[in-house]
Amino acid sequence: MSAPVPTSDERELLLRYLQFKREAVVATSEGLSDEQVRWTPDARLLPIIGVINHLTHVEWRWIDGRYGGAPFPKRGEEFVVGPERSIDEVVGVYRERARRTEDVVRAAPSLDVPCLGREGTGEPVHVLLDLREPIDLRWVILHLIEETAHHAGHADSTREMLGGTKMDP
């Protein structure tokens, strides 16, 4: 995992940082058994497989839903992944979602495009956050970086408790 390569292209720089954080999350699952990726210490934190599945849904909600305006339902049990789904499948779906996110962001006319999609029958997110102006695609990408980094820390903590392995910064 290498640090994002600098560029003066803001859109590419943001996508590179998002990819860097995605790689950190996925790296926490490497070499673990099915039982290990589903483990949580005393039912605290999150299982690594649940983190990856959740982040897939987060990108879908924010990119296809909030940015693209596609209808999306309220959050479900995305932290809980049934035994019928393997870590390889969950990681594969996450990687495909990442490609879709990057394609959509690269195709956007600008990072200034307002994101007005609604969760169910709820209000646009800027109303929910008590902001006067709609958020834009730039804000959404920064939020995805923040959310992914946040959960990378969870996954890293869980990984360390599993076997003492700490991911490289």
Secondary structure, 3 states (H helix, E strand, C coil): CCCCCCCCCHHHHHHHHHHHHHHHHHHCCCCCCHHHHCCCHHHCCCCHHHHHHHHHHHHHHHHHHHHCCCCECCCCCCCCCCCCCCHHHHHHHHHHHHHHHHHHHHHCCCCCCECCCEECCCCEHHHHCCCCCCCEHHHHHHHHHHHHHHHHHHHHHHHHHHHCCCCCC
